[in-house]
């Protein structure tokens, strides 16, 4: 029975101590503990195993039990203390709650008393200030009434005075009074519902209408549309009437201006009718002379009649420009066949000069006003800082004789655009095809003259100032281009500029082919150029045809000219884009022409390289045919080396001196010659077979001599020693070092075979069996020996790394001792098989 009671007690205790996960988590957060007894998943067996991990630890069981009992007693004491402390908690809590409720009731009563007192205070303040507010409202209404009555009195008196002065044409007094009446009337806009106020407003409007009609009639009387002028001239009445028109409806002012300008220009329409001789382009100066006289006459007679802010002088000039543009456009459409380029340019020049004169005299303010802006006029813009080296000072003296210097001098900031530009001259744009066709013809004749002059004068002579210099015709061509471009941009910045750019492209190409490429000296071989095969067919000791010094000088001049054209064409493209309208800028593209000049430069360099290369071919051929096996001792450099050095010393100084202004292309020449000569030298080196040990030493000495000469090639024969470019030196060292390595391999003994093959792989790093075969041929080995060595060579080659990029390169790392011994054993087996 005791065991059953204990089991029930344990079950009840487990049910009580089984907490939900949320409660357990909260307890762990409030009372964090590392004691395994506090864990929710406490396992008594595991805990006991922890206390007694081994049988020997059971000897301390009494001590452990005592500690646990001590801990239980402490927990019991703590629980007892907590339980006793909680016996009076409920009673204390109820007492504290009652005290809080009493405090809240007292606080609520005090707040209610304060609120009642505040309401009483507010009511008292309202009673005190009620009378003050009434007095403030009364004062404000009284002030408004007095002000309104004063304005009404002023308005009524002003309207009466305005009507009286209008009938007496006292425009001076009316101008001041009318503005005041209008200003006062604005204060009564909210009172227009009152009949008396509305009546006064209608009287003001009627007075304004009457003034407008009366002033227009006065001007019509003073300046009748028939063209006859009033004998008395402008009067003070009309001057005051203009002041009144400033206050009236703007249409009155516009009508006065329109009628006066029409009357003032009526004589112009009669004198320069379409059927009059003075109307044609050859007498266009008379139009501008007439308006100049009229403007001077206007200033003398009517300058003080119109207000200064009306800008009447400028308005007359602008209207004259509109009429002139319309009349000239109609006249040129009718007589289009009579327009010649000289006549057109004469008319455009006189017109643009007149537009420039207007820009100096007037500000162009009337062009910005409503309806007055000319659709062909560009307003001034903030000038941008110029960066184009093709830019010149076009505002002053344009000296066409200064060619290259004009492109490099510091440029002045561009002046603001003329607001009157194109206001008349725009009418010439549809007929600019005459100018474009003329420039096409002139440029064609200019190119033909360049060709004829070149044939008559001959190519530049070596040793003269013209030797290797830019051809004068090139500078003349671009100076003419600049002149045409500036002239055309003054005429139009639209489609005519695109047409002119197309013509520029056409004659840049013609200059490149007719003047530059067409005058390059021809080689003696076929169009394929000088080749090793054609040169090897020459008999031994024969001389290959070479360029003369004058021909070398000509090639350098063509190269320098092409470089100048390339740089200047790029500047020309930038300048054209600057001149043309922004919407058409993308259609300016001279890339094709720049590529053409680049091609001429490449061809010129190739000719120089071929000439020097072919001059060295006989010497290399002689080298390959020398009996190197029978050389008995090593001496000075061989004759073929002396021949190569002689040709280099003959050609290179001439080319360098003539390309002094274009050092980068001289460097290109040196690099291309080296890239051509060194492979050719190595190919001829392979043909020298068989070679003895002494012969290989002589060839190695010759190779070192050639290497030294090639390293000094850029400054050979020069008094000023200049270090060769690093890119060039790298090419020479790499190429000639390979030639030296070939000869060192040839000099090495071919036995033992493994050592020879490994030395070859180490020195040349070339995995091509054909190259190895050539080395063996140079050593004069028999075919049987070569076959075994080739087989060993293929075995000794390192395995290339796997992957798509492994084919072009080979790894030449040194073999390990194990690989070395296995390869030697394979070689011994192979030799034994061949012996058997």
Beta strands, then each sheet from edge to edge (+ up, - down):
end
